[in-house]
Amino acid sequence: MKENLSLSLNLSKRELLTRYKGSLLGFFWVFLSPLLLLALYSAVFQYIFKAKWDVSGEELNFTIALFCGLSPYFFLTELMGKSSELIKNNGNLVKKVVFNRLVLPFSTTLSSLFTLLVNFSLLLIASQVLDGNLSMYEFLVFFYLIPLFFIGFGLSVLLSCLGAYFKDLSNIVNFINPVLMFISPIFFSADKVSPIFNGVIHYNPLTHIINGIRSVVLHGNFNISNFMTLTLLGLIMTACSIFLFRRLEEDFSDLI
């Protein structure tokens, strides 16, 4: 167990360092990338489309509400993109080294979780700068790293083993990612959706993640029921995905 954790941390560290190796700003892109994307989306939707957040008659800062939605979305879609080709991209390790192959999706999840941690920190800084009233309750947003970790890890394990069997999975994921953006309440409030799409929005787990994060950051209200439900969902996803992974992993060497 200790060896697996150490290997996972080393692989996560290597992935983060390799991603920005040779670039002019290097590791600072961890902070700059989400801020630049946030600035772009915020400018387009707030100043061009004149989008606003209005809850119970109170106009809320659109940039903060948007960041609450983009942070978990970036986390999950980054994981989905990397995991669909994870086994193939680590073919040398899978074929030639004897190790617990679950280390691969686990290390990938850890590296993405670190980026999410940075984004949550930037979210609280933005809340202080733009709203000027950062409360201690808003720090409870870091608790959402727990269900997001389990959901992300379960998703990574599932896609990594399926990706070894279905070579087109990465192309399918590339299509799903933008679809997920528009069926999640990232640019809008979930209660403003047309009744036609209520079912799609309601049964999307990302909807409840975003709503929970917004509830904490915008209103200082930590919904324990929402948190526990998402954590349980993540644990179930992880258990089912690991079971499937163990059943299929013996064929990985022959498939890549």
C-alpha positions, -999 to 999 in steps of 0.1 A, spaced: 0 0 0 28 24 10 47 16 -22 16 21 -44 10 55 -28 46 66 -32 46 55 -68 13 74 -74 26 106 -59 58 103 -80 39 97 -112 15 127 -104 45 149 -97 62 138 -130 30 145 -149 26 180 -135 62 189 -142 62 173 -177 31 192 -187 48 226 -183 84 216 -189 101 240 -214 74 266 -213 83 302 -206 61 306 -175 64 269 -164 44 259 -134 27 293 -133 4 280 -160 -14 260 -133 -27 294 -121 -28 313 -153 -47 288 -174 -80 287 -154 -78 325 -149 -75 332 -186 -103 308 -194 -125 323 -167 -118 358 -180 -127 347 -215 -160 331 -205 -169 358 -181 -163 385 -207 -184 367 -234 -214 358 -212 -214 388 -188 -206 417 -211 -217 404 -246 -247 382 -237 -255 403 -206 -259 372 -184 -267 378 -148 -273 357 -117 -303 366 -97 -314 346 -67 -342 357 -44 -340 392 -58 -303 396 -52 -279 400 -81 -248 379 -75 -214 383 -91 -215 364 -124 -177 357 -124 -178 339 -90 -209 319 -100 -192 309 -133 -160 299 -116 -180 276 -92 -193 258 -123 -161 257 -143 -138 244 -116 -154 209 -112 -161 208 -150 -124 214 -158 -115 187 -133 -138 160 -147 -132 167 -184 -94 168 -179 -96 134 -163 -119 120 -190 -95 132 -217 -64 117 -201 -80 85 -189 -94 73 -222 -59 67 -235 -42 61 -202 -33 24 -207 -21 30 -243 0 59 -233 17 39 -206 21 8 -227 58 3 -217 49 2 -180 19 -21 -185 38 -46 -206 72 -47 -189 67 -37 -153 49 -57 -126 29 -32 -105 -6 -24 -93 -20 -9 -125 -46 10 -106 -17 33 -97 -21 48 -132 -57 62 -129 -50 70 -92 -19 92 -101 -38 109 -129 -67 117 -105 -42 131 -79 -26 154 -105 -60 167 -116 -71 170 -80 -41 193 -73 -52 216 -102 -88 216 -87 -73 225 -53 -56 255 -70 -89 264 -87 -108 263 -54 -82 286 -38 -84 310 -67 -122 309 -63 -120 321 -27 -95 348 -37 -119 359 -65 -147 359 -39 -127 382 -17 -116 405 -45 -149 408 -63 -174 405 -34 -152 419 -6 -168 397 20 -150 363 23 -166 343 52 -151 313 70 -180 292 58 -167 296 22 -137 275 31 -160 245 34 -159 244 -4 -127 223 1 -148 195 15 -161 190 -21 -126 177 -30 -137 144 -13 -167 135 -35 -150 149 -65 -119 127 -59 -140 95 -57 -162 104 -87 -131 114 -107 -111 83 -96 -141 60 -105 -145 77 -138 -107 75 -145 -106 38 -137 -136 31 -159 -124 50 -189 -89 37 -187 -99 1 -189 -126 7 -215 -101 28 -235 -78 -3 -238 -106 -22 -255 -122 6 -276 -98 27 -295 -125 52 -305 -132 61 -269 -110 92 -269 -130 106 -299 -163 99 -281 -150 116 -250 -140 146 -270 -176 149 -282 -191 143 -247 -170 170 -230 -187 200 -247 -221 183 -244 -215 180 -207 -208 217 -205 -242 226 -219 -262 200 -199 -247 213 -167 -256 246 -150 -223 263 -156 -234 294 -174 -269 294 -160 -289 287 -128 -304 252 -127 -338 266 -116 -340 287 -148 -340 257 -172 -369 249 -194 -391 221 -180 -382 201 -212 -346 197 -200 -353 194 -163 -347 157 -163 -314 159 -181 -301 186 -158 -314 169 -126 -299 135 -133 -265 150 -142 -242 145 -111 -222 176 -121 -254 197 -116 -255 188 -79 -217 193 -75 -220 228 -90 -251 236 -69 -233 225 -37 -202 245 -44 -223 276 -53 -244 272 -21 -212 273 -1 -194 301 -19 -223 324 -27 -245 318 4 -223 303 30 -246 273 32 -230 238 33 -256 212 22 -246 181 42 -272 160 24 -259 169 -10 -223 163 1 -230 129 16 -251 118 -15 -223 128 -38 -196 111 -17 -217 79 -16 -222 81 -54 -184 85 -58 -177 55 -36 -201 33 -55 -186 45 -88 -151 37 -76 -160 2 -63 -178 -8 -95 -150 6 -117 -123 -12 -97 -143 -44 -100 -145 -40 -138 -108 -30 -141 -97 -61 -122 -117 -83 -145 -103 -68 -177 -67 -59 -168 -52 -92 -176 -58 -85 -213 -42 -50 -213 -8 -62 -225 -23 -79 -255 -45 -50 -265 -19 -22 -266 
